[in-house]
Amino acid sequence: MSVVIPEQFVRALDGFEAVLAAAPADRWLSPSPCEGWAAIDVAGHVTAGLLVVEMRAAGRPLPQDDPDWREVAGEDPVASWREVRTRMTAELTQEALDRQVELALGLRITLREWLEQYPLELLVHTWDLAQATGQSGVLDADLVGPALETARRMAPRGREAGMVGPEVAVSGDADDQARLLALFGRSPAGDAHV
């Protein structure tokens, strides 16, 4: 029986990897829309997120503290990402995807359900990395709509927990991407309050 990893999760991984791979070598220390974070910090943070998926899939305990993002990104952020992505993907067995995991704020869902919502994290940080490295910040529209629905449910709780910055106002005719970014304190101009 073949294992079916959620397609939107894989597409969001591919989108992030494309921006990561296209980042100019001289832009890793460029500031990102996340206050205090450079491009390399975004790369390390998102790669560390895959380490968490890998650990959850393998049934291993999570570390108490966040790692150093730059250490996770390493000397070659693209190679580090690809290595972690390969290991994580290998752990995503049918059994792992059906396993219940406990998320922040005490939420319990299956790993598969979590990965179905995970594109939200990947999309927002794909945009952050694109902004920091001078690339197009246009996200996959087919992923943005569902991510916006997830964001509308999660952002208020994340804001209460201090994990999400204040929402940015957008015009009434703003598209889904602008609305998604605004929910997470980002404006199309590249400002963020994270």
C-alpha positions as CSV (number, residue, x, y, z in Angstrom):
1,M,0.0,0.0,0.0
2,S,1.5,3.4,-1.0
3,V,1.6,6.2,1.6
4,V,-0.2,9.3,0.6
5,I,1.5,12.4,2.1
6,P,-0.9,15.4,1.8
7,E,-0.4,16.9,-1.6
8,Q,-0.7,20.5,-0.4
9,F,2.0,19.9,2.1
10,V,4.4,18.6,-0.6
11,R,3.5,21.5,-2.9
12,A,4.2,24.0,-0.1
13,L,7.6,22.3,0.6
14,D,8.4,22.5,-3.1
15,G,7.5,26.2,-3.2
16,F,9.7,27.0,-0.2
17,E,12.6,24.9,-1.6
18,A,12.4,26.8,-4.9
19,V,12.8,30.1,-3.2
20,L,15.5,28.7,-0.9
21,A,17.5,27.3,-3.8
22,A,17.2,30.6,-5.8
23,A,18.4,32.7,-2.9
24,P,21.6,34.6,-3.9
25,A,24.6,33.6,-1.7
26,D,25.2,37.2,-0.7
27,R,21.7,37.7,0.7
28,W,21.7,35.2,3.6
29,L,22.2,38.0,6.1
30,S,19.7,40.4,4.5
31,P,16.9,41.4,6.9
32,S,13.6,39.5,6.5
33,P,10.1,40.9,7.3
34,C,10.3,39.0,10.6
35,E,11.8,41.6,13.0
36,G,15.3,40.6,14.0
37,W,15.5,37.7,11.6
38,A,17.8,37.6,8.5
39,A,17.1,35.3,5.5
40,I,19.3,32.6,7.1
41,D,17.2,32.7,10.2
42,V,14.0,32.1,8.2
43,A,15.7,29.2,6.4
44,G,16.8,27.6,9.7
45,H,13.5,28.1,11.3
46,V,11.6,26.4,8.5
47,T,14.1,23.6,8.3
48,A,13.8,23.2,12.1
49,G,10.1,22.8,11.6
50,L,10.7,19.8,9.4
51,L,12.9,18.4,12.1
52,V,9.8,18.6,14.4
53,V,7.7,16.9,11.8
54,E,10.4,14.1,11.6
55,M,10.5,13.7,15.4
56,R,6.7,13.6,15.6
57,A,6.5,11.0,12.8
58,A,9.2,8.9,14.4
59,G,7.4,9.1,17.8
60,R,10.4,10.8,19.4
61,P,10.1,13.5,22.1
62,L,10.6,17.0,21.1
63,P,13.4,19.2,22.5
64,Q,12.5,21.6,25.3
65,D,14.0,24.6,23.6
66,D,14.1,25.9,20.0
67,P,17.5,25.3,18.3
68,D,19.7,28.1,17.0
69,W,18.2,28.7,13.5
70,R,21.5,29.6,12.0
71,E,23.0,26.4,13.3
72,V,20.2,24.4,11.7
73,A,20.7,26.2,8.4
74,G,24.4,25.5,8.5
75,E,27.0,26.6,6.0
76,D,24.7,25.5,3.1
77,P,21.1,26.2,3.9
78,V,19.8,24.4,0.7
79,A,21.8,21.2,1.4
80,S,20.7,21.3,5.1
81,W,17.0,21.7,4.1
82,R,17.2,18.9,1.5
83,E,18.9,16.5,3.9
84,V,16.2,17.2,6.6
85,R,13.4,17.0,4.1
86,T,14.6,13.6,2.8
87,R,14.8,12.2,6.4
88,M,11.5,13.7,7.4
89,T,9.7,12.3,4.3
90,A,11.2,8.8,5.0
91,E,9.5,8.9,8.4
92,L,6.0,9.7,7.0
93,T,4.7,6.2,7.0
94,Q,1.0,5.3,7.0
95,E,1.3,4.5,10.7
96,A,3.0,7.8,11.4
97,L,0.4,9.8,9.5
98,D,-2.4,8.2,11.5
99,R,-0.7,8.8,14.8
100,Q,-2.3,11.4,17.2
101,V,0.1,14.3,18.0
102,E,-0.3,17.1,20.6
103,L,0.2,20.6,19.2
104,A,0.6,23.9,20.9
105,L,-2.4,25.1,22.9
106,G,-3.3,21.5,23.8
107,L,-4.7,20.6,20.4
108,R,-4.7,16.8,19.5
109,I,-5.0,15.7,15.9
110,T,-3.5,13.2,13.6
111,L,-0.1,13.9,12.0
112,R,-1.9,13.8,8.6
113,E,-4.4,16.5,9.7
114,W,-1.5,18.6,11.0
115,L,0.4,18.3,7.7
116,E,-2.8,19.3,5.9
117,Q,-2.7,22.6,7.8
118,Y,1.1,23.0,7.6
119,P,1.2,24.8,4.3
120,L,0.2,28.0,6.2
121,E,3.5,28.0,8.0
122,L,5.4,27.2,4.8
123,L,3.7,29.9,2.7
124,V,4.1,32.7,5.1
125,H,7.8,31.9,5.5
126,T,8.3,31.4,1.8
127,W,7.1,35.0,1.4
128,D,9.4,36.1,4.2
129,L,12.4,34.5,2.5
130,A,11.5,35.8,-0.9
131,Q,11.3,39.3,0.5
132,A,14.7,39.0,2.3
133,T,16.4,37.6,-0.8
134,G,14.9,39.9,-3.5
135,Q,12.7,37.3,-5.1
136,S,9.1,37.4,-6.3
137,G,6.8,36.9,-3.4
138,V,3.9,35.5,-5.4
139,L,2.6,32.4,-3.6
140,D,0.8,29.3,-5.1
141,A,-2.8,30.6,-5.3
142,D,-4.2,27.1,-5.0
143,L,-2.5,26.8,-1.6
144,V,-3.3,30.3,-0.4
145,G,-7.1,29.9,-0.2
146,P,-7.1,26.9,2.1
147,A,-4.2,28.4,4.2
148,L,-6.2,31.6,4.6
149,E,-9.1,29.5,6.1
150,T,-6.7,27.8,8.5
151,A,-5.1,31.2,9.3
152,R,-8.5,32.7,10.2
153,R,-9.0,29.9,12.7
154,M,-5.5,29.9,14.2
155,A,-4.3,33.5,14.1
156,P,-6.4,34.8,17.0
157,R,-5.3,31.9,19.3
158,G,-1.7,32.4,18.2
159,R,-1.9,36.1,18.9
160,E,-3.3,35.5,22.4
161,A,-0.4,33.1,23.0
162,G,2.1,35.8,21.8
163,M,3.1,33.7,18.8
164,V,1.6,36.0,16.1
165,G,2.0,39.7,15.7
166,P,-0.8,42.2,15.3
167,E,-2.9,42.0,12.2
168,V,-2.2,44.6,9.4
169,A,-5.2,46.4,7.8
170,V,-5.7,45.6,4.1
171,S,-8.1,47.2,1.6
172,G,-11.5,45.7,0.9
173,D,-10.4,44.5,-2.6
174,A,-7.2,42.8,-1.3
175,D,-6.5,39.3,-2.7
176,D,-6.3,36.2,-0.5
177,Q,-2.5,36.4,-0.4
178,A,-2.6,39.9,1.0
179,R,-5.2,38.9,3.5
180,L,-3.2,35.8,4.6
181,L,0.0,37.9,5.1
182,A,-2.0,40.6,6.9
183,L,-3.4,38.1,9.4
184,F,0.2,37.4,10.4
185,G,1.3,41.0,10.7
186,R,2.8,41.3,7.2
187,S,1.9,43.9,4.5
188,P,2.6,43.6,0.8
189,A,5.2,46.3,1.3
190,G,7.2,43.8,3.3
191,D,6.7,45.1,6.8
192,A,6.1,42.7,9.6
193,H,5.4,42.7,13.3
194,V,6.4,39.2,14.3
